[in-house]
């Protein structure tokens, strides 16, 4: 039980930290160049982070299902 809880905690931590680490300020924020600093476009992760999470959950489910079938056949 403890090992399973640790795995779920690590999964949640990785998904949440991904958003925090790679997110950039929106158009209202001042980037490294200041308000008149540069022509860089802001990258929005809000729309794609859900797709990343869903694909990760699907991958984990398929991996676990394959692991259980291999364990039962041995």
Residue pairs with C-beta under 8 A, 6 or more apart in sequence:
11 56
11 60
15 49
15 52
15 53
15 56
18 49
18 52
19 45
19 49
22 45
23 45
24 31
24 42
24 43
24 45
25 31
25 42
26 42
26 44
27 42
30 37
31 37
31 38
31 40
31 42
32 38
33 40
